[in-house]
């Protein structure tokens, strides 16, 4: 859901969701070789596709539209455009040039043919397990595109602004070229200082800047829209506007779910998007103060409902292409290059059945940190909201890195 300069806040960053699982839980869910050799979170040795649980059962043709969208973007970039990845992944997939031949071959794979999709992927890629240096235990969360009531003019119920990115937001260079860009500041008296916090912005720090895109009903609606990083605003006249992430204030993200569990307001096992929203609704006198304890603040831009030929499947992600429900994921770009296929083995948050799918790294998240860590895009609508809000599961993941196929 955003350009490669720091996008996606769109994940469900709720309490323990993006923060921590205990080591014992991580080990219990990993089920992988403890002696796996890793470089920057990626196994140095490729594994056979047959070792990926559920590989033969996945409807791989369903992942090809996402991969095609990624290729359409990658092939327009400069050959030396950096896509991310640690040293091992960056060497084979970290620049746009590495995708020229695999993307050209993809153009010859027919739509809807699982066997042809499997043959293509096995010919052009090798799986490398992602891990944390102890075991290849993963943590998977979810995000979606919400529908939020809003108005293009302030009035009545609509009093909370959704803001565009201010022009005094200064981006300092990242420490590592492939890393997440990330120190954001503002200029004051000739020097850079931390940007305004959520509380300061809510108190009016940007009120005179003409940054308002639309007006929402509550700060809670704004907060959850910022968590997802994109959404559709439904106006009283029935017009729908699409907005997406366009920057962040550089302040740290403090999970309000974690604050609620630390204060005994929610049990750790009960933290979800739904339970946090319910608590905020039940405690209106305390809601704004709680939200202000998270200084992180996301800015937006309006994007068209259509992109290129036809309607977008989802909002644009960090790679600059429409996200595909169930097949696009946000990753840590310091480990996994944007555009790379990632096979995930975890559990469905609603049915608890095994969830084994090929996805594509097409988005980023400021709190998506670590190797076997991904945020799954679920789409829009009630089912997507229910799944994304409850998704917090362990499992394993493999990045598929391009290779030259055998003659």
C-alpha positions in Angstrom: 0.0 0.0 0.0 2.7 2.6 -0.5 5.8 3.7 -2.4 9.1 2.1 -1.4 10.1 5.0 0.8 8.5 3.8 3.9 5.0 2.8 3.2 2.9 0.4 4.9 1.7 1.1 8.2 -1.2 -0.8 7.0 -0.6 -3.8 9.1 -2.7 -4.5 12.2 -0.2 -3.3 14.7 -2.1 -4.3 17.8 -0.5 -5.1 21.1 1.2 -8.4 21.0 0.2 -8.8 17.3 3.3 -7.2 15.9 5.4 -7.0 18.9 6.2 -10.4 20.5 5.5 -14.0 20.9 7.5 -15.6 23.7 10.5 -17.6 22.6 8.9 -20.8 23.8 5.9 -20.2 21.6 8.0 -19.3 18.6 10.0 -22.5 19.0 6.9 -24.6 19.5 5.5 -23.3 16.2 8.6 -23.4 14.2 9.1 -27.1 13.8 12.3 -26.6 11.8 15.9 -27.5 11.9 17.6 -25.7 14.7 20.9 -25.9 12.9 19.7 -24.1 9.8 22.5 -21.9 8.4 21.3 -18.4 7.9 22.7 -15.2 6.4 20.6 -12.1 7.2 17.6 -14.3 8.1 17.7 -16.4 4.9 18.9 -20.0 4.7 22.1 -20.3 2.7 21.0 -23.6 1.2 18.0 -24.0 -1.1 15.5 -26.6 -0.2 13.5 -28.8 -2.5 10.0 -27.6 -3.3 8.7 -31.0 -2.1 9.7 -29.9 1.5 7.3 -27.0 1.5 4.2 -28.1 3.3 1.2 -27.8 1.1 3.2 -26.8 -2.0 1.6 -29.5 -4.1 -2.0 -28.6 -2.9 -1.9 -24.8 -3.4 -3.7 -23.4 -6.4 -0.6 -21.7 -7.6 -2.4 -20.1 -10.6 -4.3 -17.9 -8.2 -1.0 -16.3 -7.2 0.1 -15.5 -10.8 -2.0 -12.3 -11.2 -0.2 -10.8 -8.2 3.2 -11.9 -9.6 2.2 -10.5 -13.0 1.4 -7.2 -11.5 4.7 -7.2 -9.8 6.6 -8.0 -13.0 4.7 -5.2 -14.8 6.2 -2.8 -12.3 9.7 -4.4 -12.0 10.3 -4.3 -15.7 9.7 -0.5 -15.8 12.3 0.2 -13.1 15.9 1.1 -13.8 18.0 -2.0 -13.9 20.0 -1.0 -10.8 16.9 -0.1 -8.8 17.3 -1.6 -5.3 14.4 -3.8 -4.1 15.8 -4.7 -0.7 16.9 -8.0 0.8 19.7 -9.1 3.0 23.0 -10.1 1.4 22.0 -13.5 0.1 18.6 -12.4 -1.2 19.9 -9.1 -2.5 22.5 -10.9 -4.6 19.9 -12.8 -6.7 16.8 -10.7 -6.3 17.7 -7.3 -4.9 17.8 -5.3 -8.1 15.2 -4.9 -10.9 17.7 -6.4 -13.4 17.5 -9.8 -11.7 13.8 -10.0 -12.6 14.1 -9.5 -16.4 14.3 -13.1 -17.4 11.9 -14.6 -14.8 9.3 -12.0 -15.7 9.7 -12.6 -19.4 9.2 -16.3 -18.9 6.1 -15.6 -16.8 4.4 -13.9 -19.8 4.2 -17.4 -21.5 2.5 -19.1 -18.6 -1.3 -19.5 -19.2 -3.8 -18.1 -16.7 -5.7 -20.5 -14.5 -3.4 -23.5 -15.1 -2.0 -24.8 -11.7 0.3 -27.3 -13.4 1.8 -24.7 -15.7 2.2 -22.3 -12.8 4.0 -25.0 -10.7 6.3 -25.9 -13.6 7.2 -22.2 -14.1 7.9 -21.6 -10.5 10.0 -24.7 -10.0 12.0 -24.0 -13.1 12.8 -20.3 -12.3 13.1 -20.2 -8.5 14.6 -21.9 -5.6 13.1 -21.8 -2.1 15.2 -20.6 0.9 13.8 -20.8 4.3 13.4 -17.7 6.4 14.3 -17.7 10.0 15.4 -15.9 13.1 18.8 -17.5 13.7 17.4 -20.0 16.3 14.6 -21.7 14.4 12.6 -20.8 11.3 9.7 -19.8 13.4 7.5 -17.2 11.9 4.9 -14.6 13.0 2.1 -13.7 10.6 -0.5 -11.0 11.1 -3.1 -9.5 8.7 -4.4 -6.2 7.3 -7.3 -5.1 5.1 -8.8 -2.1 3.4 -11.6 -0.7 5.6 -14.7 1.3 4.6 -15.0 4.4 6.7 -17.7 7.1 6.7 -16.3 10.5 5.9 -17.1 13.9 4.3 -15.2 16.2 2.1 -16.2 19.2 4.2 -16.2 19.6 7.9 -19.5 19.7 9.7 -22.0 17.8 11.9 -20.6 14.4 12.8 -17.5 14.9 10.7 -14.9 16.8 12.8 -11.7 14.7 12.7 -9.4 15.4 9.7 -7.6 12.8 7.6 -4.4 14.7 6.7 -2.1 14.7 3.7 1.6 14.6 4.1 3.0 18.0 5.2 5.8 19.6 3.1 8.1 20.1 6.1 8.6 16.3 6.8 12.3 15.7 6.3 13.5 12.3 5.4 17.1 11.4 6.5 18.9 8.7 4.6 18.8 5.1 5.9 21.8 3.5 7.6 21.8 0.6 5.2 21.1 1.1 1.4 18.6 -1.8 1.4 17.1 -0.9 4.8 13.9 0.8 5.6 14.3 4.6 5.2 13.5 6.1 8.4 14.4 8.9 10.3 11.8 11.6 9.7 12.1 15.1 11.2 11.1 18.7 10.6 13.2 21.8 10.3 13.1 24.3 13.1 15.6 27.2 13.4 17.9 25.7 10.9 18.1 22.2 12.5 16.1 19.0 12.3 14.0 18.1 15.3 11.5 15.3 15.9 8.2 15.8 14.1 5.0 16.5 15.9 3.4 13.6 17.8 -0.1 12.3 17.5 -1.1 14.3 20.5 0.4 17.5 19.2 -1.3 17.0 15.8 -4.6 16.3 17.4 -4.2 19.5 19.5 -3.8 21.5 16.3 -0.1 21.6 15.4 -1.0 21.3 11.6 -4.4 23.0 11.6 -3.3 26.0 9.5 -1.7 23.9 6.7 -4.7 23.1 4.6 -3.8 19.4 4.7 -7.3 18.0 5.2 -8.4 15.4 2.6 -11.6 14.3 4.3 -13.3 14.6 7.7 -14.1 11.5 9.8 -16.5 10.9 12.7 -14.0 10.0 15.4 -10.3 9.7 16.3 -10.9 6.0 16.7 -11.9 5.7 13.0 -8.8 7.7 12.1 -6.6 5.5 14.3 -7.8 2.2 12.7 -7.5 3.6 9.2 -3.9 4.6 10.0 -3.3 1.1 11.3 -4.3 -0.4 8.0 -2.6 2.3 5.9 -5.3 2.6 3.3 -9.1 2.6 3.0 -12.2 3.7 1.2 -14.0 6.8 2.5 -17.8 6.6 1.9 -19.3 10.1 1.8 -22.9 11.0 2.7 -23.7 11.5 -1.0 -22.6 7.9 -1.7 -19.3 8.8 -3.4 -16.4 6.6 -2.4 -12.9 7.9 -2.2 -9.8 5.7 -1.9 -6.9 6.9 0.2 -3.6 5.3 0.9 -0.4 5.8 3.0 1.8 8.7 2.1 4.2 9.0 5.0 4.6 8.8 8.7 5.8 11.3 11.3 8.9 9.3 12.3 7.7 8.8 15.9 7.8 5.3 17.4 4.8 3.1 17.3 3.4 2.2 20.7 0.9 -0.6 20.6 -2.3 0.4 22.4 -3.2 -3.3 22.8 0.0 -3.8 24.8 -0.8 -0.8 27.0 -4.3 -2.3 27.7 -2.9 -5.7 28.6 -0.2 -4.2 30.9 -3.0 -2.3 32.7 -5.2 -5.3 33.0 -7.9 -4.0 30.7 -7.5 -6.8 28.2 -6.2 -10.3 28.5 -3.1 -10.9 26.2 -4.9 -13.7 24.4 -7.9 -11.4 23.7 -6.0 -8.6 22.0 -7.3 -8.0 18.5 -8.5 -5.2 16.4 -12.1 -6.0 17.4 -11.4 -6.1 21.1 -9.4 -2.8 21.1 -12.2 -1.1 19.2 -14.7 -2.4 21.6 -12.7 -1.1 24.6 -12.4 2.3 23.1 -16.1 2.5 22.4 -16.9 1.4 26.0 -14.5 4.0 27.5 -15.0 7.2 25.5 -13.7 9.4 28.2 -10.4 7.6 28.2 -10.1 6.8 24.5 -8.3 9.9 23.2 -5.8 9.9 26.0 -5.0 6.2 25.3 -4.6 6.9 21.6 -2.3 9.8 22.3 0.1 7.5 24.1 1.0 6.2 20.6 3.0 9.1 19.1 3.1 7.5 15.6 0.9 9.3 13.0 0.2 8.3 9.4 -0.4 10.7 6.5 -2.5 9.9 3.4 -3.0 10.7 -0.2 -6.0 10.2 -2.4 -5.6 7.7 -5.2 -8.0 6.8 -8.1 -10.4 3.9 -7.9 -8.9 2.6 -11.2 -5.3 2.0 -12.1 -4.2 1.2 -15.6 -6.6 -1.1 -17.4 -9.5 -1.8 -15.1 -10.3 -1.6 -11.5 -7.7 -2.2 -8.8 -8.0 -5.4 -6.9 -6.7 -3.7 -3.8 -5.0 -0.4 -2.8 -1.4 0.2 -4.1 1.3 -1.3 -2.0 5.0 -0.3 -1.6 5.9 -1.9 -4.9 3.4 0.5 -6.6 0.9 -2.2 -7.7 -2.6 -3.2 -6.6 -2.5 -5.7 -3.8 -4.2 -9.1 -4.3 -6.3 -10.5 -1.4 -4.7 -13.6 0.1 -1.7 -13.3 -2.2 0.0 -10.1 -1.4 2.0 -9.6 1.8 4.0 -6.9 3.6 7.5 -7.9 4.6 10.7 -6.6 6.2 12.6 -5.2 3.2 15.9 -5.7 4.9 15.4 -9.4 4.5 13.0 -10.0 1.6 13.2 -8.0 -1.6 10.0 -6.4 -2.9 8.6 -8.5 -5.7 9.8 -11.8 -4.4 7.4 -14.8 -4.1 7.1 -16.0 -0.5 5.5 -19.3 0.4 3.8 -19.3 3.8 2.7 -22.1 6.0 0.5 -21.0 8.9 -3.1 -21.3 10.1 -6.3 -19.6 9.1 -7.4 -17.1 11.8 -11.1 -18.0 11.5 -11.2 -21.7 10.8 -7.8 -22.6 12.3 -7.3 -24.9 9.4 -3.8 -25.1 7.8 -3.2 -22.0 5.5 -0.5 -22.9 2.9 -0.1 -20.4 0.1 2.3 -18.7 -2.3 2.2 -15.0 -1.8 4.2 -12.1 -3.2 6.1 -9.5 -1.3 4.5 -6.3 -2.5 4.2 -4.1 0.6 6.1 -2.9 3.7 5.3 -2.2 7.3 7.2 -0.1 9.8 6.7 -2.7 12.5 7.1 -5.7 10.2 10.5 -6.6 11.5 12.4 -9.9 11.1 12.9 -12.7 8.6 9.9 -15.0 8.9 7.6 -12.2 9.4 4.8 -11.1 7.1 1.5 -9.2 7.2 -1.1 -10.8 4.9 -3.4 -8.6 2.9 -7.0 -9.9 3.2 -8.9 -7.5 0.9 -11.9 -5.5 1.9 -15.3 -6.2 3.4 -16.6 -7.9 6.6 -14.8 -11.2 6.1 -11.5 -9.5 5.4 -11.9 -7.4 8.5 -12.7 -10.4 10.7 -9.7 -12.4 9.4 -7.2 -9.5 9.5 -8.3 -8.4 13.0 -7.7 -11.9 14.4 -4.7 -13.0 12.4 -1.8 -13.6 14.7 -0.2 -17.0 14.1 3.1 -18.8 14.0 4.4 -20.8 11.1 7.1 -20.9 8.6 8.0 -19.1 5.4 10.3 -19.5 2.4 11.4 -16.8 -0.1 11.7 -18.0 -3.7 14.8 -16.5 -5.3 15.3 -16.3 -9.0 17.7 -18.7 -10.7 18.7 -19.7 -14.2 16.6 -22.7 -15.2 18.3 -25.9 -16.3 18.7 -26.2 -20.0 
